[in-house]
Amino acid sequence: MLSDKGILEKAKKAIRERPELFEALLEFERTGKLPKLTYKKRANFTIDHNTLIKFRSYCKKNGYNMSNRLERLMIEELKKAN
């Protein structure tokens, strides 16, 4: 069983690693409503015009949402990097 000191250290570590979760709990305590923990962010970047046209067509043909597909491809790339 963890001692009080052990519990305190684990709590401090959790707060350092995921502060947004604790901010959400504080917001819930204050307002009674739990805020979203993840938000989408608009990104602006430049890619080849022909690649964009082909990718848009590919997504439409296969019923993919372009943004979600790009996000998944980026996540896969990040996993490979680690």
Sequence and secondary structure as in RCSB ss.txt:
>XXXX:A:sequence
MLSDKGILEKAKKAIRERPELFEALLEFERTGKLPKLTYKKRANFTIDHNTLIKFRSYCKKNGYNMSNRLERLMI
EELKKAN
>XXXX:A:secstr
   HHHHHHHHHHHHHH HHHHHHHHHHHHHS    S           HHHHHHHHHHHHHHT  HHHHHHHHHH
HHHHHH 
